[in-house]
Amino acid sequence: MKTAATILSTVKASYTIAIMGLLGVFAFISAVLIAWPALAYLGAKMFN
């Protein structure tokens, strides 16, 4: 029983890490897409 509980705990931890990583990538992409006009404006001001 102890081994089954350990395996279940490991699976839960791995699942949580995978979901958090996926949400982190989604948040990063969303932030870049939302901030894109401001980033493009600042980039144009820096290089012109």
C-alpha positions in Angstrom: 0.0 0.0 0.0 2.8 2.4 0.8 4.3 1.9 -2.7 0.9 2.6 -4.4 0.5 5.8 -2.3 4.0 6.9 -3.3 3.3 6.2 -7.0 0.0 8.1 -6.8 1.7 11.1 -5.1 4.4 11.2 -7.8 1.8 11.1 -10.6 -0.2 13.9 -9.0 3.0 16.0 -8.6 4.0 15.4 -12.2 0.5 16.3 -13.4 0.5 19.5 -11.4 3.9 20.5 -12.8 2.8 19.8 -16.3 -0.4 21.8 -15.9 1.5 24.7 -14.3 4.1 24.7 -17.1 1.4 24.7 -19.8 -0.4 27.6 -18.1 2.8 29.4 -17.7 3.5 29.1 -21.5 0.0 30.3 -22.2 0.4 33.3 -19.9 3.7 34.3 -21.5 2.3 34.1 -25.0 -0.8 36.0 -24.0 1.2 38.7 -22.4 3.4 39.1 -25.5 0.4 39.3 -27.8 -1.4 41.8 -25.5 1.7 44.0 -25.2 2.7 43.7 -28.9 1.5 47.2 -30.0 3.5 48.8 -27.2 6.6 46.7 -27.9 6.4 47.5 -31.6 6.0 51.2 -30.8 9.0 51.2 -28.4 11.1 49.3 -30.9 10.3 51.7 -33.7 11.2 54.7 -31.4 14.5 53.0 -30.5 15.6 52.2 -34.0 14.4 55.4 -35.8 
